[in-house]
Each structure stands twice: as C-alpha cells, then as structure tokens.
Amino acid sequence: MSKPADHSNHDAHTNDVHAHDAQAVEEDPVDSIVPMMPIVLPLAGAVLMFLLAFIAVSMA
C-alpha cells in the first residue's frame, strides 16, 4: 500500500492563490471602464449610424 499524500503544503498554496485572486479583483480593468459606459455607448452608436448613412448615400 502507498502512504497517504501530505497536504500540509496544499493549504498554504491555497491561501496564496486566494490572496492573489483578491489582488486581481482589485485591479480589474473592466470596473474602471463601466462608469464611462453611459457616455461611450451612445457615442459609438452615433458614429456607427453616421457611417452606415454615409455608405448608403454614397451607394445611391
């Protein structure tokens, strides 16, 4: 029979991973962009409509 695995180091590694995950959540770039969405989305829509209208007029 084989000996049971030693998991004492596993708990320390798990804690390090959770600490790293907490740092990654604090530096999330998406969270910094979300407040600008009410401005960016309408502007992008307006640019897209202008470009589509320009293409339609130039083809006519």
CNS distance restraints for C-alpha pairs under 8 A (distance, minus, plus):
assign (resid   7 and name CA) (resid  11 and name CA) 6.86 0.50 0.50
assign (resid   8 and name CA) (resid  12 and name CA) 7.25 0.50 0.50
assign (resid   9 and name CA) (resid  13 and name CA) 6.29 0.50 0.50
assign (resid  10 and name CA) (resid  14 and name CA) 6.08 0.50 0.50
assign (resid  11 and name CA) (resid  15 and name CA) 6.26 0.50 0.50
assign (resid  12 and name CA) (resid  16 and name CA) 6.34 0.50 0.50
assign (resid  13 and name CA) (resid  17 and name CA) 6.25 0.50 0.50
assign (resid  14 and name CA) (resid  18 and name CA) 6.28 0.50 0.50
assign (resid  15 and name CA) (resid  19 and name CA) 6.18 0.50 0.50
assign (resid  16 and name CA) (resid  20 and name CA) 6.16 0.50 0.50
assign (resid  17 and name CA) (resid  21 and name CA) 6.13 0.50 0.50
assign (resid  18 and name CA) (resid  22 and name CA) 6.24 0.50 0.50
assign (resid  19 and name CA) (resid  23 and name CA) 6.52 0.50 0.50
assign (resid  20 and name CA) (resid  24 and name CA) 6.29 0.50 0.50
assign (resid  21 and name CA) (resid  25 and name CA) 6.26 0.50 0.50
assign (resid  22 and name CA) (resid  26 and name CA) 6.47 0.50 0.50
assign (resid  23 and name CA) (resid  27 and name CA) 6.53 0.50 0.50
assign (resid  24 and name CA) (resid  28 and name CA) 6.33 0.50 0.50
assign (resid  28 and name CA) (resid  32 and name CA) 7.27 0.50 0.50
assign (resid  29 and name CA) (resid  33 and name CA) 6.71 0.50 0.50
assign (resid  30 and name CA) (resid  34 and name CA) 6.27 0.50 0.50
assign (resid  31 and name CA) (resid  35 and name CA) 7.69 0.50 0.50
assign (resid  33 and name CA) (resid  37 and name CA) 6.89 0.50 0.50
assign (resid  36 and name CA) (resid  40 and name CA) 6.08 0.50 0.50
assign (resid  37 and name CA) (resid  41 and name CA) 5.66 0.50 0.50
assign (resid  38 and name CA) (resid  42 and name CA) 6.94 0.50 0.50
assign (resid  39 and name CA) (resid  43 and name CA) 6.48 0.50 0.50
assign (resid  40 and name CA) (resid  44 and name CA) 6.07 0.50 0.50
assign (resid  41 and name CA) (resid  45 and name CA) 6.14 0.50 0.50
assign (resid  42 and name CA) (resid  46 and name CA) 6.10 0.50 0.50
assign (resid  43 and name CA) (resid  47 and name CA) 6.23 0.50 0.50
assign (resid  44 and name CA) (resid  48 and name CA) 6.13 0.50 0.50
assign (resid  45 and name CA) (resid  49 and name CA) 6.14 0.50 0.50
assign (resid  46 and name CA) (resid  50 and name CA) 6.15 0.50 0.50
assign (resid  47 and name CA) (resid  51 and name CA) 6.18 0.50 0.50
assign (resid  48 and name CA) (resid  52 and name CA) 6.18 0.50 0.50
assign (resid  49 and name CA) (resid  53 and name CA) 6.04 0.50 0.50
assign (resid  50 and name CA) (resid  54 and name CA) 6.03 0.50 0.50
assign (resid  51 and name CA) (resid  55 and name CA) 6.21 0.50 0.50
assign (resid  52 and name CA) (resid  56 and name CA) 6.20 0.50 0.50
assign (resid  53 and name CA) (resid  57 and name CA) 6.13 0.50 0.50
assign (resid  54 and name CA) (resid  58 and name CA) 6.06 0.50 0.50
assign (resid  55 and name CA) (resid  59 and name CA) 6.15 0.50 0.50
assign (resid  56 and name CA) (resid  60 and name CA) 6.29 0.50 0.50
